[in-house]
């Protein structure tokens, strides 16, 4: 591999930990910290793209060495309470990308590559955040209750009937409690979203045939594999029959799976728009209206993606499900 193409991978691996756990945490300015965190988020996406390519085209040891250097540099600058998070985050970022590049050498399909990488990301996310979830959930509920009290007072001041003000406040508390229960899925899916963008960026570039690499299929041909259905059924049964812990786990599993089915539903809609040769303005208006529908639009799209996973309205082949397009 050309060494000039390897350097971006090594540099971004080494820089991310000091930026996120050093400069962002110790900057005296909130604005500077936010700018650094945004830069770290974007650099993480870039890391996935370039490190996968480096792991595919060259030796793996420089990437692992850079990961070790990053962990040492992060340990020297990170606060003690952030040490575990820093180590897990650094290893998760580069490790998932290296694993994807390595598996790509072995000829895995795009879907299997995604599963490999996302699994590493999820494992790293659990190590990073599991100990914080309880505190974050309690804090979100507390903030919801305080905000509900402020909302009730504001509504009363505006002339609302006390019963109406109480009802709106109670609804706000219910929503905050529901949101708090989904904190684990939210934090983990944020990490998976980063990986997904970088992964699709890598696939979408179109790699060389001599590496036996495939190109990403258009989104209109994507489909959620039927193999996820047993997981949906298990989560639903856990939600209906399990104890509090099982219900909490089921809620988060269903939330995470709904994101994938939402993408599947959007793919089906895109296929329909393509088939009817809808002009650009119609497509824009359609997606704007879907967005304005809010939760109802989201649930409809998720349901559409779920039904499409086994109804096979588009007659999608297994190769398409795996996101691959042969050269």
C-alpha positions as CSV (number, residue, x, y, z in Angstrom):
1,X,0.0,0.0,0.0
2,X,1.1,3.5,-0.8
3,X,2.5,5.0,2.5
4,X,1.0,8.4,1.6
5,X,-2.5,6.8,1.7
6,X,-1.7,5.2,5.1
7,X,-0.8,8.4,6.9
8,X,-4.3,9.9,7.1
9,X,-5.5,6.7,8.9
10,X,-2.7,6.8,11.4
11,X,-3.0,10.5,12.1
12,X,-6.8,10.4,12.7
13,X,-6.5,7.4,15.0
14,X,-3.8,9.1,17.1
15,X,-5.5,12.5,17.2
16,X,-9.1,11.6,18.2
17,X,-8.5,10.5,21.8
18,X,-6.5,13.6,22.8
19,X,-9.0,15.8,21.1
20,X,-12.1,14.3,22.6
21,X,-10.8,13.5,26.1
22,X,-8.2,16.2,26.4
23,X,-9.0,19.5,24.5
24,X,-12.8,19.1,24.5
25,X,-13.0,18.4,28.3
26,X,-10.3,20.9,29.4
27,X,-11.1,23.8,27.1
28,X,-12.0,26.9,29.1
29,X,-14.7,27.9,26.6
30,X,-17.9,26.1,26.1
31,X,-18.0,27.2,22.4
32,X,-14.6,25.7,21.8
33,X,-15.6,22.4,23.5
34,X,-18.6,22.2,21.2
35,X,-16.6,22.9,18.1
36,X,-14.0,20.2,19.1
37,X,-16.8,17.7,19.8
38,X,-18.4,18.3,16.4
39,X,-15.0,18.0,14.8
40,X,-14.4,14.7,16.7
41,X,-17.8,13.4,15.5
42,X,-17.0,14.1,11.9
43,X,-13.4,12.8,12.2
44,X,-14.8,9.6,13.6
45,X,-16.8,9.1,10.5
46,X,-13.8,9.8,8.4
47,X,-11.8,7.4,10.4
48,X,-14.1,4.5,9.6
49,X,-13.8,5.2,5.9
50,X,-10.0,5.6,5.7
51,X,-9.1,2.9,8.2
52,X,-11.3,0.3,6.5
53,X,-9.5,1.1,3.2
54,X,-6.1,0.9,4.9
55,X,-7.0,-2.4,6.5
56,X,-8.1,-3.8,3.2
57,X,-5.1,-2.6,1.2
58,X,-2.1,-2.9,3.5
59,X,-0.6,-4.4,6.7
60,X,-2.7,-4.3,9.8
61,X,0.1,-3.8,12.3
62,X,0.6,0.0,11.7
63,X,-3.1,0.5,12.4
64,X,-2.9,-1.5,15.7
65,X,0.3,0.3,16.6
66,X,-1.4,3.7,16.1
67,X,-4.3,2.5,18.2
68,X,-1.9,1.7,21.0
69,X,-0.2,5.1,20.7
70,X,-3.6,6.8,20.8
71,X,-4.6,4.9,24.0
72,X,-1.3,5.9,25.6
73,X,-1.7,9.5,24.6
74,X,-5.3,9.5,25.7
75,X,-4.3,8.0,29.1
76,X,-1.8,10.8,29.6
77,X,-4.3,13.5,29.1
78,X,-7.7,12.1,30.1
79,X,-9.3,12.7,33.5
80,X,-9.2,9.5,35.7
81,X,-13.0,9.1,35.6
82,X,-12.9,9.1,31.8
83,X,-10.1,6.5,31.5
84,X,-12.3,3.5,30.8
85,X,-14.4,5.4,28.3
86,X,-11.4,6.7,26.5
87,X,-9.8,3.3,26.2
88,X,-13.0,1.6,25.0
89,X,-13.8,4.4,22.6
90,X,-10.3,4.4,21.0
91,X,-10.2,0.6,20.6
92,X,-13.8,0.6,19.3
93,X,-13.2,3.2,16.6
94,X,-10.1,1.8,15.0
95,X,-10.9,-1.9,16.0
96,X,-14.2,-2.0,14.2
97,X,-12.7,-0.4,11.0
98,X,-9.7,-2.8,11.1
99,X,-12.0,-5.8,11.5
100,X,-14.2,-4.7,8.6
101,X,-11.1,-4.3,6.4
102,X,-9.8,-7.7,7.4
103,X,-13.1,-9.4,6.8
104,X,-13.4,-7.7,3.5
105,X,-10.1,-9.4,2.5
106,X,-11.8,-12.7,3.2
107,X,-14.6,-11.9,0.8
108,X,-17.5,-11.2,3.2
109,X,-20.6,-9.6,1.8
110,X,-21.4,-6.0,2.7
111,X,-24.1,-7.0,5.1
112,X,-21.8,-9.3,7.0
113,X,-19.2,-6.6,7.1
114,X,-21.7,-4.2,8.6
115,X,-22.7,-6.8,11.2
116,X,-19.0,-7.4,12.1
117,X,-18.3,-3.7,12.5
118,X,-21.5,-2.8,14.2
119,X,-21.0,-5.6,16.7
120,X,-17.6,-4.2,17.7
121,X,-19.1,-0.7,18.0
122,X,-22.0,-2.0,20.2
123,X,-19.6,-3.9,22.4
124,X,-17.5,-0.7,22.8
125,X,-20.6,1.3,23.5
126,X,-21.7,-1.0,26.3
127,X,-18.3,-0.8,28.0
128,X,-18.4,3.0,27.6
129,X,-21.9,3.8,28.7
130,X,-23.4,0.9,30.7
131,X,-22.3,2.2,34.0
132,X,-23.8,5.6,33.2
133,X,-27.2,4.6,31.9
134,X,-28.9,4.4,35.3
135,X,-27.7,7.9,36.3
136,X,-28.6,9.3,32.9
137,X,-32.1,7.8,33.0
138,X,-32.7,9.2,36.5
139,X,-31.5,12.6,35.5
140,X,-33.8,12.7,32.5
141,X,-36.8,11.7,34.6
142,X,-35.9,14.4,37.1
143,X,-35.5,17.1,34.4
144,X,-38.8,16.0,32.9
145,X,-40.6,16.4,36.3
146,X,-39.1,19.8,36.9
147,X,-40.0,20.9,33.4
148,X,-43.5,19.6,33.8
149,X,-43.9,21.7,37.0
150,X,-42.7,24.8,35.1
151,X,-45.1,24.0,32.2
152,X,-48.0,23.6,34.6
153,X,-47.3,27.0,36.2
154,X,-46.9,28.6,32.7
155,X,-50.2,27.2,31.5
156,X,-52.0,28.3,34.7
157,X,-50.6,31.8,34.2
158,X,-51.9,31.8,30.6
159,X,-55.4,31.0,31.9
160,X,-55.6,27.3,31.3
161,X,-58.0,25.4,33.6
162,X,-56.1,23.6,36.4
163,X,-57.3,20.2,35.2
164,X,-56.0,20.9,31.7
165,X,-52.7,22.2,33.0
166,X,-52.3,19.0,35.2
167,X,-53.1,16.8,32.2
168,X,-50.5,18.5,30.0
169,X,-47.9,18.2,32.7
170,X,-48.7,14.6,33.3
171,X,-48.3,13.9,29.6
172,X,-44.9,15.7,29.6
173,X,-43.8,13.5,32.5
174,X,-44.9,10.3,30.7
175,X,-43.0,11.3,27.6
176,X,-39.8,12.1,29.6
177,X,-40.1,8.7,31.4
178,X,-40.5,6.9,28.1
179,X,-37.5,8.8,26.6
180,X,-35.4,7.9,29.7
181,X,-36.1,4.2,29.2
182,X,-34.6,4.5,25.7
183,X,-31.3,6.0,26.8
184,X,-29.3,2.8,26.2
185,X,-30.6,2.4,22.7
186,X,-30.2,6.1,22.0
187,X,-26.5,6.2,23.0
188,X,-25.7,2.9,21.2
189,X,-27.5,3.8,18.0
190,X,-25.7,7.2,17.9
191,X,-22.4,5.2,17.8
192,X,-23.8,2.8,15.2
193,X,-25.0,5.8,13.1
194,X,-21.4,7.1,13.0
195,X,-20.1,3.8,11.9
196,X,-22.9,3.3,9.3
197,X,-22.1,6.7,7.6
198,X,-18.4,5.9,7.4
199,X,-19.1,2.4,6.3
200,X,-21.5,3.4,3.5
201,X,-19.0,6.2,2.5
202,X,-16.4,3.6,2.1
203,X,-18.6,1.2,0.1
204,X,-20.0,4.0,-2.0
205,X,-16.6,5.0,-3.3
206,X,-16.5,2.0,-5.6
207,X,-13.4,-0.1,-5.0
208,X,-11.2,-1.9,-7.5
209,X,-12.2,-5.3,-9.0
210,X,-8.9,-6.9,-8.3
211,X,-9.7,-6.8,-4.6
212,X,-12.9,-8.7,-5.4
213,X,-14.9,-5.9,-3.8
214,X,-18.5,-5.1,-4.6
215,X,-20.2,-1.8,-5.0
216,X,-23.0,-0.5,-2.9
217,X,-26.5,-1.0,-4.4
218,X,-28.9,2.0,-4.7
219,X,-31.0,2.6,-1.6
220,X,-34.2,1.8,-3.6
221,X,-33.0,-1.9,-3.6
222,X,-32.2,-2.2,0.1
223,X,-34.2,-4.5,2.3
224,X,-34.1,-5.5,5.9
225,X,-33.3,-9.3,6.1
226,X,-36.1,-11.5,7.3
227,X,-33.6,-13.0,9.7
228,X,-34.3,-10.1,12.1
229,X,-37.9,-11.1,12.5
230,X,-37.2,-13.7,15.3
231,X,-35.4,-10.9,17.3
232,X,-38.5,-8.7,16.9
233,X,-40.7,-11.5,18.1
234,X,-38.5,-12.2,21.1
235,X,-38.5,-8.6,22.0
236,X,-42.2,-8.4,21.7
237,X,-42.7,-11.4,23.9
238,X,-40.2,-10.0,26.5
239,X,-42.2,-6.8,26.4
240,X,-45.5,-8.6,27.1
241,X,-44.4,-11.4,29.5
242,X,-41.1,-10.3,31.1
243,X,-40.3,-8.5,34.3
244,X,-39.2,-4.9,34.6
245,X,-35.7,-5.6,33.4
246,X,-36.8,-7.7,30.5
247,X,-39.3,-5.0,29.5
248,X,-36.6,-2.4,29.6
249,X,-34.3,-4.5,27.4
250,X,-37.1,-5.3,25.0
251,X,-38.0,-1.6,24.7
252,X,-34.5,-0.7,23.7
253,X,-34.2,-3.6,21.3
254,X,-37.4,-2.6,19.6
255,X,-36.2,1.0,19.4
256,X,-32.9,0.0,17.8
257,X,-34.6,-2.4,15.3
258,X,-37.1,0.2,14.4
259,X,-34.3,2.4,13.0
260,X,-33.3,-0.4,10.5
261,X,-36.9,-1.0,9.5
262,X,-37.4,2.7,9.0
263,X,-34.5,2.6,6.5
264,X,-36.1,-0.4,4.8
265,X,-39.4,1.5,4.6
266,X,-37.7,4.5,3.1
267,X,-36.0,2.3,0.6
268,X,-39.4,0.8,-0.4
269,X,-40.9,4.3,-0.8
270,X,-37.9,5.4,-2.9
271,X,-38.5,2.3,-5.1
272,X,-42.1,3.3,-5.6
273,X,-41.2,6.9,-6.4
274,X,-38.6,5.7,-8.9
275,X,-41.1,3.3,-10.5
276,X,-43.7,6.1,-10.9
277,X,-40.9,8.3,-12.2
278,X,-41.9,11.1,-9.8
279,X,-40.3,14.4,-10.5
280,X,-37.9,15.9,-8.0
281,X,-40.4,18.4,-6.6
282,X,-42.8,15.6,-5.9
283,X,-40.2,13.6,-4.1
284,X,-39.2,16.7,-2.0
285,X,-42.8,17.4,-1.1
286,X,-43.4,13.7,-0.2
287,X,-40.5,13.5,2.2
288,X,-41.3,16.9,3.7
289,X,-44.9,15.7,4.4
290,X,-43.5,12.4,5.8
291,X,-41.3,14.4,8.2
292,X,-44.1,16.7,9.2
293,X,-46.2,13.7,10.2
294,X,-43.6,13.2,13.0
295,X,-44.1,10.1,15.1
296,X,-47.0,8.8,13.0
297,X,-44.9,9.1,9.8
298,X,-42.0,7.3,11.6
299,X,-44.2,4.4,12.8
300,X,-45.8,4.1,9.3
301,X,-42.3,3.9,7.7
302,X,-41.2,1.3,10.3
303,X,-44.3,-0.8,9.7
304,X,-43.7,-0.6,6.0
305,X,-40.1,-1.8,6.3
306,X,-41.1,-4.6,8.6
307,X,-43.8,-5.9,6.3
308,X,-41.5,-5.6,3.3
309,X,-38.9,-7.7,5.1
310,X,-41.1,-10.8,4.5
311,X,-43.7,-9.7,1.9
312,X,-41.0,-9.2,-0.8
313,X,-43.0,-6.7,-2.8
314,X,-40.0,-5.8,-4.9
315,X,-38.7,-9.4,-5.5
316,X,-35.4,-8.5,-4.0
317,X,-32.7,-11.1,-4.3
318,X,-30.5,-12.3,-1.5
319,X,-27.6,-10.4,-3.1
320,X,-29.5,-7.2,-2.9
321,X,-30.4,-7.8,0.7
322,X,-26.7,-8.0,1.4
323,X,-26.3,-4.5,-0.1
324,X,-23.9,-5.9,-2.8
325,X,-23.7,-5.1,-6.5
326,X,-21.3,-7.3,-8.4
327,X,-18.8,-5.7,-10.7
